Amino acid sequence: MNTQIGSIETGLPAPLDTAAVGWLKAVDHIERATVADPAVRVLQRGIRALPLGGARDLLRGRPLGHPLHPVLVQVPIGCWLSAGVMDLVPGGRPAATTLTAVGLAGAGPAAVAGWLDWADLPPQQARVGLAHAVSNVAVIACYAFSLAARVRGHAVKGRVWSLAGLTAVAVSGALGGHVAYRQAIGADAVA
């Protein structure tokens, strides 16, 4: 089945095609929903007004010629995915705990770079970007609960929270990818 979404033809098997169409319709709805626009404008003005000096350009990735946020997200995502793998390996729990903690530490710089990029987005992209940020709050909460459970010796609970976090990472990543690629701001964010 080749379903066309806008100018995109999915070419996916029927169940995946249905899921892809549903996902794109949901994200298109977020793009058009104006209910959060007043808050978006206030947040964007506030972030743009932060006195960051040269750090702003560095965090926006100008020296690299492309946004820094996609580079920085590799640390938490990689750590959390690796923690999930270590949860499956006998004797891997200590490494999974360490990886969960390092992922949480790496999320801060990635978030700062992301917010700085987001502050300059036009409304449609900013709406999806805000949904991306909100989903990242769920990610951080899941991994914070996972780390707390792991440190307290509740391995099963830690793994469950980790799996929930990894699921939230997938949603958040899909939203971020939508902004960067379908809405095509990734290459222009540094200009």
C-alpha positions as CSV (number, residue, x, y, z in Angstrom):
1,M,0.0,0.0,0.0
2,N,1.4,3.4,-0.9
3,T,-0.4,6.0,1.0
4,Q,0.4,9.6,0.3
5,I,0.7,12.2,3.1
6,G,1.0,15.6,1.7
7,S,3.9,15.0,-0.7
8,I,5.2,12.0,1.1
9,E,4.3,8.5,0.0
10,T,4.8,6.0,2.9
11,G,5.1,2.7,1.0
12,L,4.7,0.9,4.3
13,P,2.8,-2.3,5.1
14,A,-0.8,-1.5,6.1
15,P,-0.4,-1.5,9.9
16,L,2.7,0.7,9.8
17,D,1.1,2.9,7.1
18,T,-2.0,3.4,9.4
19,A,0.3,4.3,12.3
20,A,2.3,6.7,10.2
21,V,-0.8,8.5,8.9
22,G,-2.2,8.7,12.4
23,W,1.1,10.1,13.7
24,L,1.4,12.7,11.0
25,K,-2.3,13.8,11.5
26,A,-1.6,14.2,15.2
27,V,1.5,16.3,14.7
28,D,-0.3,18.3,12.0
29,H,-3.0,19.0,14.6
30,I,-0.3,20.3,17.0
31,E,1.1,22.5,14.3
32,R,-2.3,24.2,13.8
33,A,-3.3,24.4,17.5
34,T,-2.9,28.0,18.6
35,V,-4.0,27.6,22.2
36,A,-0.4,27.8,23.6
37,D,0.7,30.6,21.4
38,P,0.6,33.4,24.1
39,A,2.8,31.2,26.4
40,V,5.1,30.4,23.4
41,R,5.6,34.1,22.7
42,V,6.4,34.9,26.3
43,L,8.8,32.0,26.6
44,Q,10.5,32.8,23.4
45,R,11.0,36.4,24.3
46,G,12.3,35.4,27.7
47,I,14.8,33.0,26.3
48,R,16.0,35.4,23.7
49,A,16.5,38.1,26.4
50,L,18.8,35.8,28.5
51,P,22.3,37.6,28.8
52,L,24.4,34.7,27.5
53,G,26.9,36.7,25.4
54,G,29.1,34.4,23.2
55,A,27.8,31.3,24.9
56,R,24.6,31.7,22.9
57,D,26.4,31.3,19.6
58,L,28.3,28.3,21.0
59,L,25.2,26.6,22.3
60,R,23.4,27.4,19.0
61,G,26.2,25.6,17.1
62,R,27.4,28.5,15.0
63,P,31.1,27.5,15.2
64,L,30.0,24.1,13.8
65,G,27.8,25.5,11.1
66,H,24.8,23.5,12.3
67,P,22.7,23.3,15.5
68,L,24.4,21.8,18.5
69,H,21.3,20.4,20.1
70,P,21.2,17.2,17.8
71,V,24.8,16.5,18.7
72,L,24.2,16.9,22.5
73,V,21.2,14.7,22.6
74,Q,23.4,11.8,21.6
75,V,24.7,11.6,25.1
76,P,21.5,11.0,27.0
77,I,19.9,8.9,24.3
78,G,23.0,6.8,23.9
79,C,23.3,6.3,27.6
80,W,19.7,5.4,28.1
81,L,19.6,3.0,25.2
82,S,22.8,1.4,26.5
83,A,21.2,1.2,30.0
84,G,18.4,-0.7,28.5
85,V,20.8,-3.1,26.9
86,M,22.7,-3.5,30.2
87,D,19.5,-4.3,31.9
88,L,19.3,-7.4,29.7
89,V,22.9,-8.5,30.4
90,P,23.5,-10.6,33.5
91,G,25.5,-8.5,36.0
92,G,24.8,-5.3,34.0
93,R,22.7,-3.5,36.7
94,P,25.6,-1.4,38.0
95,A,26.4,-0.2,34.5
96,A,22.8,0.5,33.8
97,T,22.6,2.6,36.9
98,T,25.7,4.6,35.9
99,L,24.4,5.0,32.4
100,T,21.1,6.3,33.6
101,A,22.8,8.9,35.8
102,V,25.1,10.0,33.0
103,G,22.2,10.3,30.7
104,L,20.4,12.5,33.1
105,A,23.5,14.7,33.5
106,G,23.8,15.0,29.7
107,A,20.2,16.0,29.3
108,G,20.8,19.4,30.8
109,P,23.2,20.8,28.1
110,A,21.0,19.3,25.4
111,A,17.9,21.0,26.8
112,V,19.7,24.4,27.0
113,A,20.8,24.2,23.4
114,G,17.4,23.0,22.3
115,W,15.6,25.9,24.1
116,L,17.9,28.4,22.5
117,D,17.1,27.0,19.0
118,W,13.4,26.9,19.8
119,A,13.3,30.5,20.9
120,D,13.8,31.6,17.3
121,L,11.3,29.3,15.6
122,P,8.1,30.5,13.8
123,P,4.8,29.5,15.3
124,Q,4.1,26.2,13.6
125,Q,7.5,24.8,14.4
126,A,7.5,26.3,17.9
127,R,4.2,24.5,18.7
128,V,5.7,21.2,17.8
129,G,8.9,22.1,19.5
130,L,7.0,22.8,22.7
131,A,5.4,19.4,22.5
132,H,8.9,18.0,22.1
133,A,10.0,19.8,25.2
134,V,7.0,18.7,27.2
135,S,7.6,15.1,26.2
136,N,11.2,15.5,27.3
137,V,9.9,16.4,30.8
138,A,8.3,13.0,30.8
139,V,11.5,11.4,29.7
140,I,13.5,13.1,32.5
141,A,10.9,12.1,35.1
142,C,10.9,8.5,34.0
143,Y,14.7,8.3,34.2
144,A,14.9,10.2,37.5
145,F,12.4,7.6,38.9
146,S,14.4,4.9,37.4
147,L,17.7,6.1,38.9
148,A,16.0,6.6,42.3
149,A,14.6,3.0,42.2
150,R,18.0,1.6,41.1
151,V,19.9,3.4,43.9
152,R,17.4,2.1,46.4
153,G,17.9,-1.5,45.2
154,H,14.6,-1.8,43.4
155,A,16.0,-3.2,40.2
156,V,12.7,-4.2,38.6
157,K,11.1,-0.9,39.2
158,G,14.2,0.8,37.8
159,R,14.0,-1.2,34.7
160,V,10.3,-0.5,34.3
161,W,10.8,3.2,34.6
162,S,13.7,3.0,32.2
163,L,11.5,1.2,29.6
164,A,8.9,3.9,30.0
165,G,11.6,6.6,29.6
166,L,12.9,4.9,26.4
167,T,9.3,4.9,25.1
168,A,9.0,8.6,25.9
169,V,12.4,9.2,24.2
170,A,11.0,7.7,21.0
171,V,8.0,10.0,21.0
172,S,10.1,13.0,21.9
173,G,12.6,12.1,19.2
174,A,9.9,11.8,16.6
175,L,8.6,15.2,17.5
176,G,12.1,16.7,17.3
177,G,12.7,15.0,14.0
178,H,9.4,16.4,12.7
179,V,10.6,19.9,13.5
180,A,14.1,19.4,12.1
181,Y,13.2,17.5,8.9
182,R,9.5,17.6,8.0
183,Q,9.3,21.3,8.9
184,A,12.8,21.7,7.5
185,I,14.3,24.1,10.1
186,G,17.4,22.0,11.0
187,A,19.7,23.5,8.4
188,D,18.4,27.0,8.9
189,A,18.5,27.1,12.7
190,V,22.0,28.5,12.7
191,A,21.8,31.0,9.9
